[in-house]
Amino acid sequence: MLSDQRLLKRDFERLQFLRWVLFLITACEAAGIQGLTRSRLHALLFMSFASARYYGLKPLRQRAQRTPHGPYYRAAHLALGHLSFSNLIEVVDFRAHPSPKDLQFEGSFRLTKSGLKVCQNLRQTKLGEITYKFLLDMCLGTARVILEDSKEPTVQRAEALDGMLAQDLTYVNALKRPGNSLFIEESSEEATPTVQGLNSIQVLLSQKMFVNRKDVLSAYQALLRNRAEVA
């Protein structure tokens, strides 16, 4: 029987990544973030891994590659294919994306009803619920910053979102290093620049008012947007 078979480590990590990507797409829709493009999804994945330990979560063992379009996770591209062919997400405006090393495709990704049902089932475990709550808080903080000026045109809001994600402290720090890989953390003992920044914001805000982690994420992303505007 299938339940009697041992699950290999690589297969377990692949399933974890699939769940993370599905949760992130679900959280984006729940937060009102529209137009989830390939590059935007990869950038959000990078930020989520860079800040995961702030929620006590262990980031997944996936290394991002440096590209002219931002961070790129080959595993995420494969996960999107699996989720799409499983009818858990749909791809709108699909088109091929030429790459000398990896097969990629462009498009906007949306959750299907089947995907929502699977997501709800995956949240029944303690780790699943904590992971989804973290990703939802991150996306809500992002949406709060980007959508705070409702008069801003949609295109400008999308550009503001992309610019904000590119200012993430861990991402900026990774770009300074040579090579094609974008390192998020050297070891679990040392906090990423993103987590350090979140902890500093929490200390400052806690001196004036009661804050939760979603407020801290929102404040961090507001600072990133300000950095993007003057960059």
C-alpha positions, -999 to +999 in steps of 0.1 A: +000+000+000+011+036-006+010+044+031+035+016+037+061+032+014+089+053+029+089+089+016+123+099+003+137+132+017+138+148-018+101+139-023+092+153+011+109+186+004+092+187-030+058+183-013+066+210+012+076+234-016+043+226-035+024+234-003+043+267+002+037+279-033+000+270-031-004+288+002+014+318-012-009+321-042-039+316-019-027+343+005-021+367-024-057+364-035-070+366+000-050+398+005-062+414-027-029+413-046-038+410-083-017+402-112+006+376-096+031+373-124+060+348-125+087+373-115+064+387-087+058+353-073+095+344-072+102+377-055+075+370-029+090+336-024+124+351-017+110+375+008+090+348+025+121+326+030+141+356+042+115+364+069+102+329+078+123+326+110+106+358+124+075+335+127+095+306+140+094+288+107+123+270+090+128+283+055+127+256+028+160+244+013+157+261-021+184+283-036+174+312-058+193+321-090+202+356-100+185+368-132+179+401-148+142+397-138+149+391-101+153+359-081+143+327-098+136+293-082+137+264-106+117+244-080+090+270-081+087+268-118+083+230-116+058+235-087+037+258-108+036+232-136+025+205-111-002+228-096-015+239-130-017+203-144-035+193-112-061+220-117-052+237-084-042+269-101-048+284-136-024+303-157-037+334-175-019+350-205+005+321-208+035+327-230+070+311-232+099+329-215+132+323-233+160+313-210+194+299-219+194+275-189+159+267-177+125+263-193+103+290-180+069+305-188+052+339-182+017+345-170-005+354-141-015+327-116-048+323-100-063+299-075-090+274-087-119+261-065-100+228-063-069+246-052-088+264-025-102+232-012-068+215-011-054+246+007-081+244+033-073+207+039-035+214+042-042+240+068-057+214+092-022+206+105-005+228+131+024+236+108+002+241+078-019+267+097+012+285+110+027+286+076-004+299+059-009+325+086+026+338+081+022+340+043-012+357+047+002+383+071+031+390+047+007+395+018-017+416+039+011+438+049+022+441+013-013+449+001-018+475+029+013+494+017+006+491-020-031+498-019-031+525+006-035+551-022-065+538-040-063+567-066-030+553-079-033+536-113-031+498-113+001+498-134+018+522-110+007+500-080+023+470-098+055+489-103+055+500-067+051+464-056+080+451-077+102+480-066+094+473-029+102+436-032+135+444-048+145+465-018+142+436+007+173+437+029+183+401+024+178+404-014+199+435-016+226+419+005+226+388-017+230+408-048+263+422-034+279+388-034+295+373-065+281+343-083+248+333-097+232+320-065+213+343-041+221+332-006+194+338+020+212+327+051+246+312+059+232+291+088+202+288+111+222+304+139+224+338+122+193+359+114+189+372+079+190+409+074+152+408+069+147+391+103+171+415+119+151+444+104+118+430+116+131+425+151+144+461+152+110+474+141+092+453+167+114+467+195+108+503+183+070+499+179+066+480+211+079+510+230+049+531+218+020+506+214+010+470+213+019+455+180+015+421+164+037+405+138+015+416+109+019+452+120+057+447+120+057+432+085+035+460+072+059+486+087+089+469+072+073+468+038+063+505+041+100+513+047+110+492+017+085+511-005+100+544+007+135+531-002+122+521-037+107+556-043+140+573-036+162+547-053 
